[in-house]
Every structure is written in C-alpha cells, then in structure tokens.
C-alpha cells in the first residue's frame, strides 16, 4: 500500500504543470539557451510597453520572440543604457528596440515607436 501511495504521489507531482507567472519582472537569464556569440552583439526586439519607470531607468515590455537570443515571447523588465531613451515612451506603445549584454544583464540601448 505504501509503495502504491508513493508511486501515485510521484506521478501527481511530475505530471502537474508548474505555475508560471504571466509577467516576469526580471527573467533570470541563467540556463536560457542563446545563440553562439550572443553576448557580443546587438539584438533587435519588437513588443508592447507595459510599464515605464523613468526614475529607475527601467521598462517592462511584452516582446515577441527574439530569435538571435533564442528567447520565446514573454514579458520582461529591462534596464536602459540611458534614461533619456524613455522620455517619449508610454505604456501601450508598440516599440522596436535593441539590446546588448552589459555586465550580467541585457540593457536596451535604443527604443523607438514601431512604424
């Protein structure tokens, strides 16, 4: 009986999908697959602005997949290389952006309203 209970418990624990947050405030990059040399290059993205924190120099974007990094579509918070990049950016805007790895994180180095 104890063995049957153990087997059922293991099956339930491994078969249940993990809870996933709809929004990632800071997506951990460790363990995410990346293209060879991805750290040394500029990466282009497209998405919708969810939140702008001008004073903190941070923006939250729900972005489409970023193929050059092998990232799926998701919502992420990014630091910007220069806070002035955010002066004309508002929540709800569709944007095109470029990011580059700076230190341990990817930072947005350019952002414009999508055409």
Secondary structure, 3 states (H helix, E strand, C coil): CHHHHHHHHHHHHHHCCCCCCCCCCCCCCCCCCCCCCHHHCCEEEEEEEEEEECCCCEEEEEECCEHHHCECCEEEEEEECCHHHHCCCCCCCEEEEEEEEECCEEEEEEEEECC
